[in-house]
Amino acid sequence: MLDLDDPIWERLEGGYRQPYNPVPALRRLEGVSNPKEESEAYKELWDELHHQGDLGACSYACVPHLVRIAESRAPMTFDFFALITVIEIERHERHSP
């Protein structure tokens, strides 16, 4: 798992095939105290990690952190399952890195 302090996050591409650093959104997700904050963090991750079927290396690198964060929170939300599922489904498409 890529450490959240690793500078490589700055160079990884998201779903728009442009560099996207998800660390701030992941850190917000770790510390959310209400459903609205959680929803906002997931919305950003959805918008940046998956775009019209496109993924980037950043999308894959986020998955272990999403799992780690979700394991520490209960209950797990729909966004957790859906985002990871979409990343896994799209991973098998020819256009995915």
C-alpha positions as CSV (number, residue, x, y, z in Angstrom):
1,M,0.0,0.0,0.0
2,L,1.3,3.4,-1.0
3,D,1.9,5.6,2.1
4,L,-0.3,8.7,2.1
5,D,2.8,10.8,2.7
6,D,4.5,9.5,-0.4
7,P,5.1,12.3,-3.0
8,I,4.3,10.0,-5.9
9,W,0.6,10.8,-5.2
10,E,1.2,14.2,-6.9
11,R,2.0,12.4,-10.2
12,L,-0.6,9.7,-10.3
13,E,-3.4,10.2,-12.8
14,G,-7.0,9.8,-12.0
15,G,-10.0,9.2,-14.3
16,Y,-9.5,12.3,-16.3
17,R,-5.9,11.1,-17.2
18,Q,-4.5,14.1,-15.4
19,P,-2.6,14.2,-12.1
20,Y,-4.9,14.0,-9.1
21,N,-3.8,13.9,-5.5
22,P,-6.5,12.1,-3.5
23,V,-4.7,12.3,-0.2
24,P,-6.7,15.3,1.1
25,A,-10.0,13.6,0.3
26,L,-8.8,10.3,1.8
27,R,-7.8,12.1,5.0
28,R,-11.1,13.9,5.1
29,L,-12.8,10.5,4.8
30,E,-10.8,9.2,7.6
31,G,-11.9,11.9,10.0
32,V,-15.5,12.5,9.0
33,S,-17.9,13.0,11.8
34,N,-21.2,13.1,9.9
35,P,-22.8,11.7,6.8
36,K,-22.6,15.0,4.8
37,E,-18.8,15.2,5.2
38,E,-18.5,11.5,4.2
39,S,-20.7,12.1,1.1
40,E,-18.7,15.1,0.0
41,A,-15.4,13.2,0.3
42,Y,-16.8,10.3,-1.7
43,K,-18.2,12.6,-4.3
44,E,-14.8,14.1,-4.9
45,L,-13.2,10.6,-5.1
46,W,-16.0,9.4,-7.5
47,D,-15.5,12.5,-9.7
48,E,-11.7,12.3,-9.9
49,L,-11.0,8.5,-9.8
50,H,-13.6,7.4,-12.4
51,H,-14.7,9.4,-15.5
52,Q,-16.9,7.8,-18.1
53,G,-15.3,4.4,-17.7
54,D,-11.8,5.8,-17.5
55,L,-9.4,5.1,-14.6
56,G,-5.9,6.0,-13.8
57,A,-3.1,4.5,-11.6
58,C,-4.4,6.8,-8.8
59,S,-7.7,4.9,-8.9
60,Y,-6.1,1.6,-8.2
61,A,-3.7,3.1,-5.5
62,C,-6.7,4.4,-3.6
63,V,-8.5,1.1,-3.2
64,P,-6.4,-0.3,-0.3
65,H,-6.9,3.0,1.6
66,L,-10.6,3.0,0.9
67,V,-10.8,-0.5,2.4
68,R,-8.6,0.4,5.4
69,I,-10.8,3.5,6.1
70,A,-14.0,1.5,5.7
71,E,-12.9,-1.2,8.0
72,S,-12.4,1.3,10.8
73,R,-15.9,2.7,10.3
74,A,-19.2,1.0,10.7
75,P,-21.4,0.6,8.9
76,M,-19.8,0.7,5.4
77,T,-21.7,2.9,3.0
78,F,-23.0,2.3,-0.5
79,D,-20.3,4.6,-1.9
80,F,-17.6,2.4,-0.5
81,F,-18.9,-0.7,-2.2
82,A,-19.9,1.0,-5.4
83,L,-16.7,2.9,-6.0
84,I,-14.5,-0.1,-5.4
85,T,-16.7,-2.3,-7.6
86,V,-16.6,0.2,-10.5
87,I,-12.8,0.4,-10.3
88,E,-12.6,-3.4,-10.3
89,I,-15.0,-3.7,-13.3
90,E,-13.3,-1.1,-15.3
91,R,-9.9,-2.5,-14.6
92,H,-10.7,-5.4,-16.9
93,E,-11.5,-3.1,-19.9
94,R,-8.9,-2.7,-22.7
95,H,-8.7,1.1,-22.3
96,S,-7.7,0.9,-18.6
97,P,-4.1,1.2,-17.6
